[in-house]
Amino acid sequence: MGISTSGASRNVLNALVAARSRGLRTIGLTGGRPGPISDHCDIVLAVPAAETARVQEVHLVTYHAICAALEQRLLARSRE
């Protein structure tokens, strides 16, 4: 998962390229204009806002929700 408000952070872009080269699926969290990292993501979650603070607030809620869903799924599997 790459998180970049601008969608253009070079270190995030490099990480997504490396992940894809290893056959991993990638998700990008960006602002309203996904930028170049979107070309390296299987899924792009673009926050429809221009202000950095608003985008980051939505990113925070989004990745916490993703983590909670993954935890529930992993716990359900461990109980089977």
mmCIF file of the N, C-alpha and C atoms, coordinates in Angstrom:
data_MODEL
# 
_entry.id   MODEL 
# 
loop_
_atom_site.group_PDB 
_atom_site.id 
_atom_site.type_symbol 
_atom_site.label_atom_id 
_atom_site.label_alt_id 
_atom_site.label_comp_id 
_atom_site.label_asym_id 
_atom_site.label_entity_id 
_atom_site.label_seq_id 
_atom_site.pdbx_PDB_ins_code 
_atom_site.Cartn_x 
_atom_site.Cartn_y 
_atom_site.Cartn_z 
_atom_site.occupancy 
_atom_site.B_iso_or_equiv 
_atom_site.pdbx_formal_charge 
_atom_site.auth_seq_id 
_atom_site.auth_comp_id 
_atom_site.auth_asym_id 
_atom_site.auth_atom_id 
_atom_site.pdbx_PDB_model_num 
ATOM 1   N N  . MET A 1 1  ? 0.853   -1.161  0.000   1.00 0.00 ? 1  MET A N  1 
ATOM 2   C CA . MET A 1 1  ? 0.000   0.000   0.000   1.00 0.00 ? 1  MET A CA 1 
ATOM 3   C C  . MET A 1 1  ? 0.899   1.225   0.000   1.00 0.00 ? 1  MET A C  1 
ATOM 4   N N  . GLY A 1 2  ? 0.672   2.089   -0.983  1.00 0.00 ? 2  GLY A N  1 
ATOM 5   C CA . GLY A 1 2  ? 1.411   3.339   -1.060  1.00 0.00 ? 2  GLY A CA 1 
ATOM 6   C C  . GLY A 1 2  ? 0.495   4.495   -0.727  1.00 0.00 ? 2  GLY A C  1 
ATOM 7   N N  . ILE A 1 3  ? 0.961   5.366   0.166   1.00 0.00 ? 3  ILE A N  1 
ATOM 8   C CA . ILE A 1 3  ? 0.157   6.508   0.599   1.00 0.00 ? 3  ILE A CA 1 
ATOM 9   C C  . ILE A 1 3  ? 0.877   7.792   0.199   1.00 0.00 ? 3  ILE A C  1 
ATOM 10  N N  . SER A 1 4  ? 0.230   8.602   -0.634  1.00 0.00 ? 4  SER A N  1 
ATOM 11  C CA . SER A 1 4  ? 0.827   9.845   -1.097  1.00 0.00 ? 4  SER A CA 1 
ATOM 12  C C  . SER A 1 4  ? -0.280  10.859  -1.377  1.00 0.00 ? 4  SER A C  1 
ATOM 13  N N  . THR A 1 5  ? -0.275  11.942  -0.649  1.00 0.00 ? 5  THR A N  1 
ATOM 14  C CA . THR A 1 5  ? -1.284  12.982  -0.841  1.00 0.00 ? 5  THR A CA 1 
ATOM 15  C C  . THR A 1 5  ? -1.268  13.501  -2.273  1.00 0.00 ? 5  THR A C  1 
ATOM 16  N N  . SER A 1 6  ? -0.074  13.702  -2.796  1.00 0.00 ? 6  SER A N  1 
ATOM 17  C CA . SER A 1 6  ? 0.058   14.236  -4.162  1.00 0.00 ? 6  SER A CA 1 
ATOM 18  C C  . SER A 1 6  ? -0.037  13.151  -5.225  1.00 0.00 ? 6  SER A C  1 
ATOM 19  N N  . GLY A 1 7  ? 0.225   11.917  -4.848  1.00 0.00 ? 7  GLY A N  1 
ATOM 20  C CA . GLY A 1 7  ? 0.279   10.839  -5.828  1.00 0.00 ? 7  GLY A CA 1 
ATOM 21  C C  . GLY A 1 7  ? 1.558   10.852  -6.640  1.00 0.00 ? 7  GLY A C  1 
ATOM 22  N N  . ALA A 1 8  ? 2.545   11.635  -6.185  1.00 0.00 ? 8  ALA A N  1 
ATOM 23  C CA . ALA A 1 8  ? 3.779   11.781  -6.942  1.00 0.00 ? 8  ALA A CA 1 
ATOM 24  C C  . ALA A 1 8  ? 5.039   11.558  -6.098  1.00 0.00 ? 8  ALA A C  1 
ATOM 25  N N  . SER A 1 9  ? 4.897   11.122  -4.865  1.00 0.00 ? 9  SER A N  1 
ATOM 26  C CA . SER A 1 9  ? 6.067   10.935  -4.000  1.00 0.00 ? 9  SER A CA 1 
ATOM 27  C C  . SER A 1 9  ? 6.992   9.875   -4.594  1.00 0.00 ? 9  SER A C  1 
ATOM 28  N N  . ARG A 1 10 ? 8.227   10.263  -4.847  1.00 0.00 ? 10 ARG A N  1 
ATOM 29  C CA . ARG A 1 10 ? 9.179   9.369   -5.517  1.00 0.00 ? 10 ARG A CA 1 
ATOM 30  C C  . ARG A 1 10 ? 9.425   8.089   -4.717  1.00 0.00 ? 10 ARG A C  1 
ATOM 31  N N  . ASN A 1 11 ? 9.572   8.194   -3.393  1.00 0.00 ? 11 ASN A N  1 
ATOM 32  C CA . ASN A 1 11 ? 9.840   6.990   -2.596  1.00 0.00 ? 11 ASN A CA 1 
ATOM 33  C C  . ASN A 1 11 ? 8.649   6.033   -2.622  1.00 0.00 ? 11 ASN A C  1 
ATOM 34  N N  . VAL A 1 12 ? 7.442   6.560   -2.621  1.00 0.00 ? 12 VAL A N  1 
ATOM 35  C CA . VAL A 1 12 ? 6.245   5.717   -2.701  1.00 0.00 ? 12 VAL A CA 1 
ATOM 36  C C  . VAL A 1 12 ? 6.160   5.082   -4.082  1.00 0.00 ? 12 VAL A C  1 
ATOM 37  N N  . LEU A 1 13 ? 6.434   5.855   -5.111  1.00 0.00 ? 13 LEU A N  1 
ATOM 38  C CA . LEU A 1 13 ? 6.441   5.336   -6.477  1.00 0.00 ? 13 LEU A CA 1 
ATOM 39  C C  . LEU A 1 13 ? 7.452   4.200   -6.605  1.00 0.00 ? 13 LEU A C  1 
ATOM 40  N N  . ASN A 1 14 ? 8.664   4.399   -6.086  1.00 0.00 ? 14 ASN A N  1 
ATOM 41  C CA . ASN A 1 14 ? 9.695   3.359   -6.154  1.00 0.00 ? 14 ASN A CA 1 
ATOM 42  C C  . ASN A 1 14 ? 9.271   2.094   -5.409  1.00 0.00 ? 14 ASN A C  1 
ATOM 43  N N  . ALA A 1 15 ? 8.628   2.248   -4.275  1.00 0.00 ? 15 ALA A N  1 
ATOM 44  C CA . ALA A 1 15 ? 8.163   1.087   -3.512  1.00 0.00 ? 15 ALA A CA 1 
ATOM 45  C C  . ALA A 1 15 ? 7.093   0.314   -4.279  1.00 0.00 ? 15 ALA A C  1 
ATOM 46  N N  . LEU A 1 16 ? 6.185   1.027   -4.923  1.00 0.00 ? 16 LEU A N  1 
ATOM 47  C CA . LEU A 1 16 ? 5.131   0.363   -5.702  1.00 0.00 ? 16 LEU A CA 1 
ATOM 48  C C  . LEU A 1 16 ? 5.711   -0.360  -6.915  1.00 0.00 ? 16 LEU A C  1 
ATOM 49  N N  . VAL A 1 17 ? 6.689   0.244   -7.561  1.00 0.00 ? 17 VAL A N  1 
ATOM 50  C CA . VAL A 1 17 ? 7.353   -0.409  -8.696  1.00 0.00 ? 17 VAL A CA 1 
ATOM 51  C C  . VAL A 1 17 ? 8.041   -1.683  -8.227  1.00 0.00 ? 17 VAL A C  1 
ATOM 52  N N  . ALA A 1 18 ? 8.729   -1.608  -7.084  1.00 0.00 ? 18 ALA A N  1 
ATOM 53  C CA . ALA A 1 18 ? 9.416   -2.784  -6.543  1.00 0.00 ? 18 ALA A CA 1 
ATOM 54  C C  . ALA A 1 18 ? 8.419   -3.878  -6.160  1.00 0.00 ? 18 ALA A C  1 
ATOM 55  N N  . ALA A 1 19 ? 7.312   -3.488  -5.558  1.00 0.00 ? 19 ALA A N  1 
ATOM 56  C CA . ALA A 1 19 ? 6.289   -4.469  -5.173  1.00 0.00 ? 19 ALA A CA 1 
ATOM 57  C C  . ALA A 1 19 ? 5.729   -5.180  -6.397  1.00 0.00 ? 19 ALA A C  1 
ATOM 58  N N  . ARG A 1 20 ? 5.404   -4.422  -7.408  1.00 0.00 ? 20 ARG A N  1 
ATOM 59  C CA . ARG A 1 20 ? 4.864   -5.028  -8.636  1.00 0.00 ? 20 ARG A CA 1 
ATOM 60  C C  . ARG A 1 20 ? 5.872   -5.932  -9.317  1.00 0.00 ? 20 ARG A C  1 
ATOM 61  N N  . SER A 1 21 ? 7.155   -5.569  -9.260  1.00 0.00 ? 21 SER A N  1 
ATOM 62  C CA . SER A 1 21 ? 8.178   -6.404  -9.891  1.00 0.00 ? 21 SER A CA 1 
ATOM 63  C C  . SER A 1 21 ? 8.306   -7.750  -9.191  1.00 0.00 ? 21 SER A C  1 
ATOM 64  N N  . ARG A 1 22 ? 7.811   -7.812  -7.952  1.00 0.00 ? 22 ARG A N  1 
ATOM 65  C CA . ARG A 1 22 ? 7.825   -9.056  -7.179  1.00 0.00 ? 22 ARG A CA 1 
ATOM 66  C C  . ARG A 1 22 ? 6.481   -9.790  -7.253  1.00 0.00 ? 22 ARG A C  1 
ATOM 67  N N  . GLY A 1 23 ? 5.596   -9.291  -8.101  1.00 0.00 ? 23 GLY A N  1 
ATOM 68  C CA . GLY A 1 23 ? 4.313   -9.952  -8.301  1.00 0.00 ? 23 GLY A CA 1 
ATOM 69  C C  . GLY A 1 23 ? 3.264   -9.650  -7.249  1.00 0.00 ? 23 GLY A C  1 
ATOM 70  N N  . LEU A 1 24 ? 3.477   -8.608  -6.447  1.00 0.00 ? 24 LEU A N  1 
ATOM 71  C CA . LEU A 1 24 ? 2.514   -8.243  -5.406  1.00 0.00 ? 24 LEU A CA 1 
ATOM 72  C C  . LEU A 1 24 ? 1.417   -7.358  -5.980  1.00 0.00 ? 24 LEU A C  1 
ATOM 73  N N  . ARG A 1 25 ? 0.259   -7.419  -5.367  1.00 0.00 ? 25 ARG A N  1 
ATOM 74  C CA . ARG A 1 25 ? -0.834  -6.498  -5.724  1.00 0.00 ? 25 ARG A CA 1 
ATOM 75  C C  . ARG A 1 25 ? -0.614  -5.209  -4.960  1.00 0.00 ? 25 ARG A C  1 
ATOM 76  N N  . THR A 1 26 ? -0.974  -4.100  -5.568  1.00 0.00 ? 26 THR A N  1 
ATOM 77  C CA . THR A 1 26 ? -0.701  -2.805  -4.947  1.00 0.00 ? 26 THR A CA 1 
ATOM 78  C C  . THR A 1 26 ? -1.954  -1.949  -4.850  1.00 0.00 ? 26 THR A C  1 
ATOM 79  N N  . ILE A 1 27 ? -1.988  -1.168  -3.787  1.00 0.00 ? 27 ILE A N  1 
ATOM 80  C CA . ILE A 1 27 ? -3.082  -0.232  -3.529  1.00 0.00 ? 27 ILE A CA 1 
ATOM 81  C C  . ILE A 1 27 ? -2.461  1.140   -3.304  1.00 0.00 ? 27 ILE A C  1 
ATOM 82  N N  . GLY A 1 28 ? -3.044  2.157   -3.910  1.00 0.00 ? 28 GLY A N  1 
ATOM 83  C CA . GLY A 1 28 ? -2.573  3.518   -3.708  1.00 0.00 ? 28 GLY A CA 1 
ATOM 84  C C  . GLY A 1 28 ? -3.630  4.370   -3.044  1.00 0.00 ? 28 GLY A C  1 
ATOM 85  N N  . LEU A 1 29 ? -3.243  5.095   -2.004  1.00 0.00 ? 29 LEU A N  1 
ATOM 86  C CA . LEU A 1 29 ? -4.100  6.094   -1.383  1.00 0.00 ? 29 LEU A CA 1 
ATOM 87  C C  . LEU A 1 29 ? -3.542  7.444   -1.802  1.00 0.00 ? 29 LEU A C  1 
ATOM 88  N N  . THR A 1 30 ? -4.367  8.241   -2.487  1.00 0.00 ? 30 THR A N  1 
ATOM 89  C CA . THR A 1 30 ? -3.906  9.522   -3.013  1.00 0.00 ? 30 THR A CA 1 
ATOM 90  C C  . THR A 1 30 ? -4.926  10.617  -2.743  1.00 0.00 ? 30 THR A C  1 
ATOM 91  N N  . GLY A 1 31 ? -4.570  11.810  -3.196  1.00 0.00 ? 31 GLY A N  1 
ATOM 92  C CA . GLY A 1 31 ? -5.511  12.913  -3.163  1.00 0.00 ? 31 GLY A CA 1 
ATOM 93  C C  . GLY A 1 31 ? -6.375  12.898  -4.415  1.00 0.00 ? 31 GLY A C  1 
ATOM 94  N N  . GLY A 1 32 ? -7.059  13.986  -4.673  1.00 0.00 ? 32 GLY A N  1 
ATOM 95  C CA . GLY A 1 32 ? -8.002  14.072  -5.782  1.00 0.00 ? 32 GLY A CA 1 
ATOM 96  C C  . GLY A 1 32 ? -7.399  13.850  -7.157  1.00 0.00 ? 32 GLY A C  1 
ATOM 97  N N  . ARG A 1 33 ? -6.132  14.153  -7.303  1.00 0.00 ? 33 ARG A N  1 
ATOM 98  C CA . ARG A 1 33 ? -5.415  13.894  -8.559  1.00 0.00 ? 33 ARG A CA 1 
ATOM 99  C C  . ARG A 1 33 ? -4.405  12.789  -8.279  1.00 0.00 ? 33 ARG A C  1 
ATOM 100 N N  . PRO A 1 34 ? -4.721  11.559  -8.646  1.00 0.00 ? 34 PRO A N  1 
ATOM 101 C CA . PRO A 1 34 ? -3.882  10.419  -8.257  1.00 0.00 ? 34 PRO A CA 1 
ATOM 102 C C  . PRO A 1 34 ? -2.415  10.493  -8.663  1.00 0.00 ? 34 PRO A C  1 
ATOM 103 N N  . GLY A 1 35 ? -2.072  11.184  -9.722  1.00 0.00 ? 35 GLY A N  1 
ATOM 104 C CA . GLY A 1 35 ? -0.674  11.331  -10.100 1.00 0.00 ? 35 GLY A CA 1 
ATOM 105 C C  . GLY A 1 35 ? -0.052  10.053  -10.641 1.00 0.00 ? 35 GLY A C  1 
ATOM 106 N N  . PRO A 1 36 ? 1.272   10.059  -10.806 1.00 0.00 ? 36 PRO A N  1 
ATOM 107 C CA . PRO A 1 36 ? 1.960   8.954   -11.462 1.00 0.00 ? 36 PRO A CA 1 
ATOM 108 C C  . PRO A 1 36 ? 1.914   7.624   -10.711 1.00 0.00 ? 36 PRO A C  1 
ATOM 109 N N  . ILE A 1 37 ? 1.697   7.639   -9.407  1.00 0.00 ? 37 ILE A N  1 
ATOM 110 C CA . ILE A 1 37 ? 1.674   6.340   -8.721  1.00 0.00 ? 37 ILE A CA 1 
ATOM 111 C C  . ILE A 1 37 ? 0.484   5.491   -9.145  1.00 0.00 ? 37 ILE A C  1 
ATOM 112 N N  . SER A 1 38 ? -0.556  6.132   -9.668  1.00 0.00 ? 38 SER A N  1 
ATOM 113 C CA . SER A 1 38 ? -1.745  5.370   -10.078 1.00 0.00 ? 38 SER A CA 1 
ATOM 114 C C  . SER A 1 38 ? -1.430  4.371   -11.188 1.00 0.00 ? 38 SER A C  1 
ATOM 115 N N  . ASP A 1 39 ? -0.384  4.649   -11.967 1.00 0.00 ? 39 ASP A N  1 
ATOM 116 C CA . ASP A 1 39 ? 0.012   3.729   -13.033 1.00 0.00 ? 39 ASP A CA 1 
ATOM 117 C C  . ASP A 1 39 ? 0.612   2.437   -12.485 1.00 0.00 ? 39 ASP A C  1 
ATOM 118 N N  . HIS A 1 40 ? 0.939   2.423   -11.207 1.00 0.00 ? 40 HIS A N  1 
ATOM 119 C CA . HIS A 1 40 ? 1.606   1.273   -10.598 1.00 0.00 ? 40 HIS A CA 1 
ATOM 120 C C  . HIS A 1 40 ? 0.752   0.630   -9.508  1.00 0.00 ? 40 HIS A C  1 
ATOM 121 N N  . CYS A 1 41 ? -0.553  0.907   -9.540  1.00 0.00 ? 41 CYS A N  1 
ATOM 122 C CA . CYS A 1 41 ? -1.474  0.380   -8.532  1.00 0.00 ? 41 CYS A CA 1 
ATOM 123 C C  . CYS A 1 41 ? -2.566  -0.459  -9.184  1.00 0.00 ? 41 CYS A C  1 
ATOM 124 N N  . ASP A 1 42 ? -2.901  -1.544  -8.527  1.00 0.00 ? 42 ASP A N  1 
ATOM 125 C CA . ASP A 1 42 ? -4.048  -2.342  -8.959  1.00 0.00 ? 42 ASP A CA 1 
ATOM 126 C C  . ASP A 1 42 ? -5.344  -1.640  -8.565  1.00 0.00 ? 42 ASP A C  1 
ATOM 127 N N  . ILE A 1 43 ? -5.313  -0.993  -7.415  1.00 0.00 ? 43 ILE A N  1 
ATOM 128 C CA . ILE A 1 43 ? -6.473  -0.254  -6.906  1.00 0.00 ? 43 ILE A CA 1 
ATOM 129 C C  . ILE A 1 43 ? -5.984  1.118   -6.451  1.00 0.00 ? 43 ILE A C  1 
ATOM 130 N N  . VAL A 1 44 ? -6.692  2.161   -6.847  1.00 0.00 ? 44 VAL A N  1 
ATOM 131 C CA . VAL A 1 44 ? -6.377  3.518   -6.392  1.00 0.00 ? 44 VAL A CA 1 
ATOM 132 C C  . VAL A 1 44 ? -7.580  4.049   -5.630  1.00 0.00 ? 44 VAL A C  1 
ATOM 133 N N  . LEU A 1 45 ? -7.343  4.462   -4.404  1.00 0.00 ? 45 LEU A N  1 
ATOM 134 C CA . LEU A 1 45 ? -8.376  5.104   -3.587  1.00 0.00 ? 45 LEU A CA 1 
ATOM 135 C C  . LEU A 1 45 ? -8.018  6.587   -3.523  1.00 0.00 ? 45 LEU A C  1 
ATOM 136 N N  . ALA A 1 46 ? -8.670  7.376   -4.349  1.00 0.00 ? 46 ALA A N  1 
ATOM 137 C CA . ALA A 1 46 ? -8.371  8.796   -4.454  1.00 0.00 ? 46 ALA A CA 1 
ATOM 138 C C  . ALA A 1 46 ? -9.390  9.602   -3.659  1.00 0.00 ? 46 ALA A C  1 
ATOM 139 N N  . VAL A 1 47 ? -8.902  10.362  -2.705  1.00 0.00 ? 47 VAL A N  1 
ATOM 140 C CA . VAL A 1 47 ? -9.767  11.219  -1.883  1.00 0.00 ? 47 VAL A CA 1 
ATOM 141 C C  . VAL A 1 47 ? -10.137 12.452  -2.700  1.00 0.00 ? 47 VAL A C  1 
ATOM 142 N N  . PRO A 1 48 ? -11.434 12.733  -2.867  1.00 0.00 ? 48 PRO A N  1 
ATOM 143 C CA . PRO A 1 48 ? -11.847 13.869  -3.688  1.00 0.00 ? 48 PRO A CA 1 
ATOM 144 C C  . PRO A 1 48 ? -11.717 15.198  -2.942  1.00 0.00 ? 48 PRO A C  1 
ATOM 145 N N  . ALA A 1 49 ? -10.468 15.556  -2.645  1.00 0.00 ? 49 ALA A N  1 
ATOM 146 C CA . ALA A 1 49 ? -10.203 16.819  -1.950  1.00 0.00 ? 49 ALA A CA 1 
ATOM 147 C C  . ALA A 1 49 ? -8.864  17.357  -2.434  1.00 0.00 ? 49 ALA A C  1 
ATOM 148 N N  . ALA A 1 50 ? -8.681  18.662  -2.335  1.00 0.00 ? 50 ALA A N  1 
ATOM 149 C CA . ALA A 1 50 ? -7.436  19.289  -2.772  1.00 0.00 ? 50 ALA A CA 1 
ATOM 150 C C  . ALA A 1 50 ? -6.544  19.684  -1.595  1.00 0.00 ? 50 ALA A C  1 
ATOM 151 N N  . GLU A 1 51 ? -7.147  19.907  -0.434  1.00 0.00 ? 51 GLU A N  1 
ATOM 152 C CA . GLU A 1 51 ? -6.370  20.336  0.730   1.00 0.00 ? 51 GLU A CA 1 
ATOM 153 C C  . GLU A 1 51 ? -5.644  19.156  1.353   1.00 0.00 ? 51 GLU A C  1 
ATOM 154 N N  . THR A 1 52 ? -4.346  19.304  1.557   1.00 0.00 ? 52 THR A N  1 
ATOM 155 C CA . THR A 1 52 ? -3.520  18.229  2.101   1.00 0.00 ? 52 THR A CA 1 
ATOM 156 C C  . THR A 1 52 ? -4.079  17.694  3.418   1.00 0.00 ? 52 THR A C  1 
ATOM 157 N N  . ALA A 1 53 ? -4.471  18.575  4.317   1.00 0.00 ? 53 ALA A N  1 
ATOM 158 C CA . ALA A 1 53 ? -4.979  18.138  5.622   1.00 0.00 ? 53 ALA A CA 1 
ATOM 159 C C  . ALA A 1 53 ? -6.228  17.272  5.487   1.00 0.00 ? 53 ALA A C  1 
ATOM 160 N N  . ARG A 1 54 ? -7.145  17.661  4.612   1.00 0.00 ? 54 ARG A N  1 
ATOM 161 C CA . ARG A 1 54 ? -8.375  16.864  4.407   1.00 0.00 ? 54 ARG A CA 1 
ATOM 162 C C  . ARG A 1 54 ? -8.042  15.488  3.836   1.00 0.00 ? 54 ARG A C  1 
ATOM 163 N N  . VAL A 1 55 ? -7.148  15.454  2.847   1.00 0.00 ? 55 VAL A N  1 
ATOM 164 C CA . VAL A 1 55 ? -6.754  14.186  2.232   1.00 0.00 ? 55 VAL A CA 1 
ATOM 165 C C  . VAL A 1 55 ? -6.139  13.273  3.290   1.00 0.00 ? 55 VAL A C  1 
ATOM 166 N N  . GLN A 1 56 ? -5.257  13.804  4.111   1.00 0.00 ? 56 GLN A N  1 
ATOM 167 C CA . GLN A 1 56 ? -4.589  12.996  5.134   1.00 0.00 ? 56 GLN A CA 1 
ATOM 168 C C  . GLN A 1 56 ? -5.566  12.504  6.194   1.00 0.00 ? 56 GLN A C  1 
ATOM 169 N N  . GLU A 1 57 ? -6.565  13.313  6.537   1.00 0.00 ? 57 GLU A N  1 
ATOM 170 C CA . GLU A 1 57 ? -7.580  12.858  7.498   1.00 0.00 ? 57 GLU A CA 1 
ATOM 171 C C  . GLU A 1 57 ? -8.354  11.666  6.951   1.00 0.00 ? 57 GLU A C  1 
ATOM 172 N N  . VAL A 1 58 ? -8.724  11.719  5.678   1.00 0.00 ? 58 VAL A N  1 
ATOM 173 C CA . VAL A 1 58 ? -9.454  10.604  5.076   1.00 0.00 ? 58 VAL A CA 1 
ATOM 174 C C  . VAL A 1 58 ? -8.546  9.386   4.938   1.00 0.00 ? 58 VAL A C  1 
ATOM 175 N N  . HIS A 1 59 ? -7.271  9.594   4.604   1.00 0.00 ? 59 HIS A N  1 
ATOM 176 C CA . HIS A 1 59 ? -6.330  8.472   4.540   1.00 0.00 ? 59 HIS A CA 1 
ATOM 177 C C  . HIS A 1 59 ? -6.252  7.764   5.881   1.00 0.00 ? 59 HIS A C  1 
ATOM 178 N N  . LEU A 1 60 ? -6.192  8.515   6.954   1.00 0.00 ? 60 LEU A N  1 
ATOM 179 C CA . LEU A 1 60 ? -6.102  7.934   8.295   1.00 0.00 ? 60 LEU A CA 1 
ATOM 180 C C  . LEU A 1 60 ? -7.276  7.000   8.574   1.00 0.00 ? 60 LEU A C  1 
ATOM 181 N N  . VAL A 1 61 ? -8.477  7.462   8.328   1.00 0.00 ? 61 VAL A N  1 
ATOM 182 C CA . VAL A 1 61 ? -9.676  6.645   8.541   1.00 0.00 ? 61 VAL A CA 1 
ATOM 183 C C  . VAL A 1 61 ? -9.660  5.439   7.608   1.00 0.00 ? 61 VAL A C  1 
ATOM 184 N N  . THR A 1 62 ? -9.243  5.648   6.370   1.00 0.00 ? 62 THR A N  1 
ATOM 185 C CA . THR A 1 62 ? -9.253  4.580   5.373   1.00 0.00 ? 62 THR A CA 1 
ATOM 186 C C  . THR A 1 62 ? -8.305  3.458   5.749   1.00 0.00 ? 62 THR A C  1 
ATOM 187 N N  . TYR A 1 63 ? -7.061  3.773   6.084   1.00 0.00 ? 63 TYR A N  1 
ATOM 188 C CA . TYR A 1 63 ? -6.154  2.667   6.380   1.00 0.00 ? 63 TYR A CA 1 
ATOM 189 C C  . TYR A 1 63 ? -6.462  2.008   7.709   1.00 0.00 ? 63 TYR A C  1 
ATOM 190 N N  . HIS A 1 64 ? -7.056  2.711   8.650   1.00 0.00 ? 64 HIS A N  1 
ATOM 191 C CA . HIS A 1 64 ? -7.499  2.053   9.888   1.00 0.00 ? 64 HIS A CA 1 
ATOM 192 C C  . HIS A 1 64 ? -8.659  1.091   9.595   1.00 0.00 ? 64 HIS A C  1 
ATOM 193 N N  . ALA A 1 65 ? -9.555  1.479   8.712   1.00 0.00 ? 65 ALA A N  1 
ATOM 194 C CA . ALA A 1 65 ? -10.673 0.600   8.340   1.00 0.00 ? 65 ALA A CA 1 
ATOM 195 C C  . ALA A 1 65 ? -10.161 -0.642  7.609   1.00 0.00 ? 65 ALA A C  1 
ATOM 196 N N  . ILE A 1 66 ? -9.191  -0.466  6.726   1.00 0.00 ? 66 ILE A N  1 
ATOM 197 C CA . ILE A 1 66 ? -8.607  -1.608  6.019   1.00 0.00 ? 66 ILE A CA 1 
ATOM 198 C C  . ILE A 1 66 ? -7.930  -2.552  7.008   1.00 0.00 ? 66 ILE A C  1 
ATOM 199 N N  . CYS A 1 67 ? -7.168  -2.008  7.944   1.00 0.00 ? 67 CYS A N  1 
ATOM 200 C CA . CYS A 1 67 ? -6.498  -2.835  8.951   1.00 0.00 ? 67 CYS A CA 1 
ATOM 201 C C  . CYS A 1 67 ? -7.511  -3.587  9.810   1.00 0.00 ? 67 CYS A C  1 
ATOM 202 N N  . ALA A 1 68 ? -8.578  -2.933  10.218  1.00 0.00 ? 68 ALA A N  1 
ATOM 203 C CA . ALA A 1 68 ? -9.610  -3.585  11.035  1.00 0.00 ? 68 ALA A CA 1 
ATOM 204 C C  . ALA A 1 68 ? -10.265 -4.731  10.272  1.00 0.00 ? 68 ALA A C  1 
ATOM 205 N N  . ALA A 1 69 ? -10.548 -4.520  8.983   1.00 0.00 ? 69 ALA A N  1 
ATOM 206 C CA . ALA A 1 69 ? -11.159 -5.576  8.174   1.00 0.00 ? 69 ALA A CA 1 
ATOM 207 C C  . ALA A 1 69 ? -10.212 -6.758  8.013   1.00 0.00 ? 69 ALA A C  1 
ATOM 208 N N  . LEU A 1 70 ? -8.937  -6.490  7.801   1.00 0.00 ? 70 LEU A N  1 
ATOM 209 C CA . LEU A 1 70 ? -7.957  -7.563  7.680   1.00 0.00 ? 70 LEU A CA 1 
ATOM 210 C C  . LEU A 1 70 ? -7.816  -8.347  8.980   1.00 0.00 ? 70 LEU A C  1 
ATOM 211 N N  . GLU A 1 71 ? -7.787  -7.631  10.102  1.00 0.00 ? 71 GLU A N  1 
ATOM 212 C CA . GLU A 1 71 ? -7.700  -8.307  11.403  1.00 0.00 ? 71 GLU A CA 1 
ATOM 213 C C  . GLU A 1 71 ? -8.885  -9.231  11.619  1.00 0.00 ? 71 GLU A C  1 
ATOM 214 N N  . GLN A 1 72 ? -10.077 -8.767  11.310  1.00 0.00 ? 72 GLN A N  1 
ATOM 215 C CA . GLN A 1 72 ? -11.266 -9.607  11.471  1.00 0.00 ? 72 GLN A CA 1 
ATOM 216 C C  . GLN A 1 72 ? -11.178 -10.845 10.603  1.00 0.00 ? 72 GLN A C  1 
ATOM 217 N N  . ARG A 1 73 ? -10.762 -10.676 9.373   1.00 0.00 ? 73 ARG A N  1 
ATOM 218 C CA . ARG A 1 73 ? -10.665 -11.804 8.455   1.00 0.00 ? 73 ARG A CA 1 
ATOM 219 C C  . ARG A 1 73 ? -9.608  -12.799 8.926   1.00 0.00 ? 73 ARG A C  1 
ATOM 220 N N  . LEU A 1 74 ? -8.467  -12.295 9.375   1.00 0.00 ? 74 LEU A N  1 
ATOM 221 C CA . LEU A 1 74 ? -7.399  -13.182 9.843   1.00 0.00 ? 74 LEU A CA 1 
ATOM 222 C C  . LEU A 1 74 ? -7.809  -13.916 11.117  1.00 0.00 ? 74 LEU A C  1 
ATOM 223 N N  . LEU A 1 75 ? -8.481  -13.218 12.014  1.00 0.00 ? 75 LEU A N  1 
ATOM 224 C CA . LEU A 1 75 ? -8.955  -13.870 13.246  1.00 0.00 ? 75 LEU A CA 1 
ATOM 225 C C  . LEU A 1 75 ? -9.991  -14.940 12.937  1.00 0.00 ? 75 LEU A C  1 
ATOM 226 N N  . ALA A 1 76 ? -10.873 -14.669 11.991  1.00 0.00 ? 76 ALA A N  1 
ATOM 227 C CA . ALA A 1 76 ? -11.893 -15.663 11.607  1.00 0.00 ? 76 ALA A CA 1 
ATOM 228 C C  . ALA A 1 76 ? -11.225 -16.913 11.047  1.00 0.00 ? 76 ALA A C  1 
ATOM 229 N N  . ARG A 1 77 ? -10.184 -16.747 10.245  1.00 0.00 ? 77 ARG A N  1 
ATOM 230 C CA . ARG A 1 77 ? -9.480  -17.895 9.672   1.00 0.00 ? 77 ARG A CA 1 
ATOM 231 C C  . ARG A 1 77 ? -8.752  -18.693 10.742  1.00 0.00 ? 77 ARG A C  1 
ATOM 232 N N  . SER A 1 78 ? -8.188  -17.989 11.740  1.00 0.00 ? 78 SER A N  1 
ATOM 233 C CA . SER A 1 78 ? -7.437  -18.698 12.776  1.00 0.00 ? 78 SER A CA 1 
ATOM 234 C C  . SER A 1 78 ? -8.358  -19.517 13.684  1.00 0.00 ? 78 SER A C  1 
ATOM 235 N N  . ARG A 1 79 ? -9.638  -19.193 13.698  1.00 0.00 ? 79 ARG A N  1 
ATOM 236 C CA . ARG A 1 79 ? -10.596 -19.928 14.540  1.00 0.00 ? 79 ARG A CA 1 
ATOM 237 C C  . ARG A 1 79 ? -11.199 -21.117 13.820  1.00 0.00 ? 79 ARG A C  1 
ATOM 238 N N  . GLU A 1 80 ? -10.936 -21.251 12.520  1.00 0.00 ? 80 GLU A N  1 
ATOM 239 C CA . GLU A 1 80 ? -11.522 -22.357 11.750  1.00 0.00 ? 80 GLU A CA 1 
ATOM 240 C C  . GLU A 1 80 ? -10.820 -23.657 12.045  1.00 0.00 ? 80 GLU A C  1 
# 
